[in-house]
Structure formats: C-alpha cells, structure tokens
C-alpha cells in the first residue's frame, strides 16, 4: 500500500487489541486509536488521539466495534469511560473512498453510511471471517457443554439447528468426539450434505418431534425456533446452547420455567479466544485495505 493508509480504530473489546497489533506490523498503515485511554499498555506504531481530534477528511478507513453502534449512534468503548457518539453529520465529513468496518451492520450504521455515500463492511457477514470464527465458536461451545452437563458428549444425542458456516463446523466437531448428531435445516441440498457427512438430517419443522430424545441442543438460527412446543417435552437434564445473535432463537423464559438449562452464547470467539479472534479480524482488514488501495491506484 502506497502512500500511507490512515486508519482510525474507534472503541472495541479485547479482540481489537490483537487486531491492532496485527495492523501495526504493516508499515503502510498509519494507525490512530481512540477510546483506549484506560489501557496500561501502548502499541508501537499506533498513536492514541482524542475522538474530537481525528482529522476525518484524511482518513482512509475507520474500524468500529463489533456491535457497530446503537440506534442513537453510541458505540462500545470497553477500554474507556468516555461515551462516543457518532452522528449522521460525522459520517458525512469522511472522504467518499473511506471504508467503514464493523462486526455487524446495525440499522442506524447502515443508514448513516448510505446517506454519506461511503462503503460499510460488516466483517461478520463475510464467509472467510465466519468460517475462521467457527473454530473458536465450536471450542467454546464444547467447553460450555462440558461445564453444564453431568454426562459425556460421547454417545449423547446432539441436535444442531442450522447448517451454515457455524452449524457445519459444530456438527462435524461434535460428531468427531462421539456424539450422535442430528442436524435441522429447511434445505434439501443441505440434507444431502448432512447425510454425506454421516450425520442425521431432519426438517427443522419436525424439531418438536425429535427434541424429546435430545441431550444437547445447539442453535445457530437467528429466529425463534426453540419454542415452547420444542422445550416442553425435553428431558430435564437437557442443555440448550444458543449461539445465534441477540436475542437468540430460544424461548429462554419458558425454558427457565420448565427447568431446562438454556444458555445464550453469542460472540463466543471474543470470549473464549480473543487473541485468535483478533488475529482473524486483523488479517482480513489488512487484506481488504490492500485490495482497496490497489483498486484506487488503477
């Protein structure tokens, strides 16, 4: 990348510490940090600045926290006691070729970037990030399953809902440690792949008929699929781990009333393996910046 690429990291969690380290290794990146003043450590190759002192017209990219921003424009600042609010006018001061990174695209963030005519890149929508992140997600899920059960995963009946990028890795790894894995999906082509993997497919609408035999239920579907009808006949020792983004796909209140342990577990990579999760984000951001600069030089 030539000339220097000015990148501002505004807020973030433990994952972002490793991502910052990754980005500082790139000599072509000029890294500015805001929202990290409570950190005891510094970063060689990065400069901490106040939010108000950012020269917006000189920025080539902005990296916002994984949750993006809320409906009022506030962002997550784990390492700062200062609240940072991004307003519509703020985005309109950015250059048209500026990239805005976040983990997810919230409605407010999408609206502001669209109106400003700048590109928003929700990293967690990318296949490469999701597939890499599925590894720490599954490790964290296995950890939770062991912690919250008094029986082995081996020989247990495990139901996985959804056969996307995370669901596929979940099904594969739980089967590898001896579980009897059933996978719920709505798509015939996914049922064929599930069968090819030696697992048992079923249509997700049949879940309430299968849940009575379930020991561990793992949900990746971001819609209410683990309903009262599904939970009511489940065994008392069953455990539900819901990996879908908030608010999840489980009726947690009914599960509590029924005495079934139901655990919301979004964002596991950042909890169980923030270093690895940060490396993934840093590598992908670096690659996107490189491609963007190459496109701009043509």
C-alpha positions in Angstrom: 0.0 0.0 0.0 1.4 3.3 -1.0 1.1 6.0 0.2 0.3 5.7 3.9 -3.2 4.5 4.8 -4.7 6.4 7.7 -6.8 4.0 9.8 -8.8 5.0 12.9 -9.8 2.4 15.4 -12.7 3.8 17.5 -13.6 1.7 20.5 -13.6 -2.1 20.7 -13.1 -5.0 23.0 -10.3 -7.5 23.8 -10.3 -8.8 20.2 -9.3 -5.4 19.0 -6.1 -5.4 21.0 -4.8 -8.3 18.9 -6.2 -6.7 15.7 -4.3 -3.5 16.5 -1.1 -5.5 16.9 -1.6 -7.1 13.6 -2.2 -3.8 11.8 0.8 -2.1 13.4 3.0 -4.7 11.7 2.0 -3.2 8.4 4.5 -0.4 7.6 2.0 1.2 5.2 -0.7 1.7 7.8 -0.8 4.8 10.0 -2.9 3.7 12.9 -4.9 6.1 15.2 -6.6 4.8 18.3 -9.4 6.5 20.2 -11.4 5.0 23.1 -8.4 3.1 24.6 -7.1 5.5 27.2 -7.7 3.1 30.1 -5.2 0.6 28.7 -2.0 0.3 30.7 -0.2 -0.8 27.5 0.8 1.1 24.5 1.2 -0.1 20.9 4.3 0.5 18.9 3.3 2.0 15.6 0.0 3.3 16.8 -1.0 6.8 18.1 -3.7 7.4 20.7 -5.8 10.5 20.0 -8.9 12.1 21.3 -12.0 11.4 19.4 -12.6 15.1 18.7 -9.0 15.5 17.3 -9.5 13.0 14.5 -8.9 14.6 11.1 -11.9 13.0 9.3 -11.1 14.3 5.9 -7.7 12.5 6.0 -8.9 9.0 6.9 -8.9 6.1 4.5 -10.7 3.7 6.9 -12.5 3.5 10.2 -12.8 0.4 12.4 -15.8 0.5 14.7 -16.5 -2.1 17.5 -18.0 -5.5 16.6 -21.6 -4.5 17.6 -21.4 -1.4 15.3 -23.5 1.3 17.0 -26.8 1.6 18.6 -29.9 3.5 17.4 -28.6 6.7 19.0 -25.1 6.4 17.5 -23.3 5.3 20.6 -20.5 2.7 20.3 -18.9 0.2 22.6 -15.9 1.6 24.5 -14.7 -1.2 26.8 -11.3 0.5 27.5 -12.6 4.0 28.0 -15.0 5.7 30.5 -15.9 8.2 27.8 -19.0 7.8 25.7 -18.5 8.2 22.0 -21.5 9.1 19.8 -21.3 9.1 16.1 -23.9 11.3 14.3 -25.0 11.5 10.8 -23.1 14.7 10.1 -19.9 13.0 11.4 -20.1 10.3 8.7 -20.7 13.0 6.0 -17.3 14.5 6.8 -15.5 11.4 5.8 -14.0 11.1 2.3 -16.1 9.2 -0.2 -13.5 6.5 -0.6 -13.3 5.9 3.2 -14.1 2.4 4.3 -16.1 1.8 7.5 -15.6 -1.6 9.2 -17.7 -3.1 11.9 -18.6 -6.6 13.0 -22.3 -6.2 12.1 -24.4 -3.7 10.2 -27.0 -2.1 12.6 -29.8 -0.2 11.0 -28.5 3.2 12.2 -25.0 2.5 11.0 -26.3 1.3 7.6 -28.5 4.4 7.3 -25.7 6.8 8.1 -23.1 5.3 5.8 -25.6 5.0 3.0 -26.6 8.7 3.3 -22.9 9.7 3.4 -22.2 7.6 0.3 -19.4 5.6 1.9 -18.8 1.8 2.0 -19.7 -0.2 5.1 -18.0 -3.6 5.5 -19.7 -5.7 8.2 -16.9 -8.2 8.8 -19.1 -11.0 10.3 -21.1 -11.2 7.1 -18.0 -12.3 5.2 -17.6 -16.1 4.6 -13.9 -16.0 5.4 -14.4 -14.3 8.8 -17.4 -16.5 9.7 -15.6 -19.8 8.8 -12.4 -18.8 10.7 -14.6 -17.7 13.7 -16.4 -21.0 13.7 -13.3 -22.7 15.1 -13.2 -20.8 18.4 -17.0 -20.8 18.5 -17.1 -24.6 18.5 -14.3 -24.8 21.0 -16.2 -22.5 23.3 -19.4 -24.5 22.7 -17.7 -27.8 23.6 -16.4 -26.1 26.8 -19.9 -24.9 27.7 -21.4 -28.3 27.0 -18.9 -30.0 29.3 -19.3 -27.4 32.1 -23.1 -27.6 32.1 -23.7 -31.3 31.9 -23.1 -34.3 34.1 -22.8 -36.7 31.3 -20.3 -37.2 28.4 -20.8 -35.7 25.0 -19.7 -39.1 23.6 -22.9 -41.1 22.9 -25.1 -38.1 23.7 -27.8 -37.1 21.2 -26.9 -33.6 20.0 -29.2 -31.6 17.8 -27.7 -28.8 15.7 -30.1 -26.2 14.3 -28.9 -24.6 11.1 -26.2 -25.8 8.7 -24.5 -22.6 7.8 -20.9 -21.8 8.3 -21.0 -22.3 12.1 -23.6 -25.1 12.1 -21.5 -27.2 9.8 -18.4 -26.9 12.0 -20.5 -27.6 15.1 -22.0 -30.8 13.6 -18.6 -32.0 12.4 -16.7 -31.5 15.6 -19.4 -32.9 17.9 -19.6 -36.0 15.7 -15.8 -36.3 15.9 -16.0 -36.7 19.7 -18.6 -39.4 19.5 -21.9 -37.6 19.7 -25.0 -38.8 17.8 -25.5 -35.7 15.8 -28.9 -34.7 14.2 -29.0 -31.5 12.1 -32.1 -29.5 11.4 -32.4 -27.5 8.2 -35.0 -26.4 5.7 -33.0 -27.1 2.5 -32.8 -30.3 0.6 -29.3 -29.7 -0.6 -28.1 -29.3 3.0 -29.9 -32.5 3.9 -27.9 -34.3 1.2 -24.6 -32.9 2.6 -25.5 -33.8 6.2 -26.2 -37.4 5.0 -22.9 -37.5 3.1 -21.1 -36.5 6.4 -22.6 -39.5 8.1 -25.0 -37.4 10.3 -28.8 -37.5 10.5 -30.7 -34.7 8.8 -34.3 -33.6 9.6 -36.6 -30.7 8.6 -36.5 -28.0 11.2 -40.3 -28.0 11.3 -40.1 -31.5 12.8 -38.0 -30.3 15.8 -40.7 -30.8 18.4 -41.0 -34.5 17.4 -37.2 -35.0 17.9 -36.5 -32.8 20.9 -37.8 -35.4 23.5 -34.7 -37.5 22.8 -32.2 -34.6 22.8 -29.4 -34.3 25.4 -27.7 -31.1 24.0 -29.4 -28.7 21.6 -27.2 -26.2 19.8 -29.0 -23.4 17.9 -27.4 -21.1 15.3 -30.7 -19.9 13.7 -31.3 -16.1 14.4 -35.1 -16.6 14.7 -37.4 -18.2 17.3 -37.1 -21.9 16.5 -36.7 -23.4 20.0 -40.2 -22.7 21.1 -42.4 -23.8 24.0 -43.5 -26.8 21.9 -39.9 -27.8 21.4 -38.8 -27.3 25.0 -41.9 -28.8 26.8 -41.1 -32.5 26.0 -37.3 -32.2 26.5 -35.5 -34.3 29.2 -34.9 -32.4 32.5 -31.1 -32.9 32.1 -31.1 -31.4 28.6 -29.0 -28.3 27.9 -29.7 -25.7 25.2 -26.8 -23.5 24.0 -28.0 -20.7 21.7 -25.2 -19.3 19.5 -27.4 -17.0 17.4 -27.0 -13.3 17.6 -29.2 -11.4 20.2 -32.0 -12.0 21.1 -31.3 -15.6 20.0 -33.7 -18.3 18.8 -34.8 -19.8 22.1 -37.7 -19.1 24.4 -35.4 -18.6 27.4 -38.2 -17.7 29.8 -40.2 -20.8 29.2 -37.0 -22.9 29.4 -36.4 -21.5 32.9 -40.0 -22.2 33.9 -39.6 -25.8 32.6 -36.3 -26.3 34.5 -34.3 -26.7 31.3 -30.9 -25.0 31.3 -30.8 -22.6 28.3 -27.6 -20.6 27.8 -27.3 -17.6 25.4 -23.9 -17.7 23.9 -23.4 -15.1 21.1 -19.9 -13.8 20.4 -18.1 -16.8 21.8 -14.8 -16.2 19.8 -14.3 -12.9 21.6 -15.0 -14.5 25.0 -13.0 -17.8 24.8 -10.3 -16.8 22.3 -10.0 -13.1 21.9 -6.4 -13.3 20.6 -7.3 -15.7 17.8 -10.5 -13.7 17.0 -8.4 -10.5 16.8 -5.9 -12.1 14.5 -8.6 -13.2 12.2 -10.1 -9.7 12.1 -6.6 -8.1 11.7 -5.7 -10.3 8.8 -9.0 -9.8 6.9 -8.9 -6.0 7.4 -5.3 -5.8 6.2 -6.3 -7.8 3.1 -9.3 -5.6 2.3 -7.2 -2.4 2.8 -4.6 -3.7 0.4 -7.2 -4.6 -2.2 -8.9 -1.2 -1.8 -5.6 0.6 -2.3 -4.8 -1.4 -5.4 -8.2 -0.7 -6.9 -7.8 3.0 -6.2 -4.4 3.1 -7.9 -5.8 1.7 -11.2 
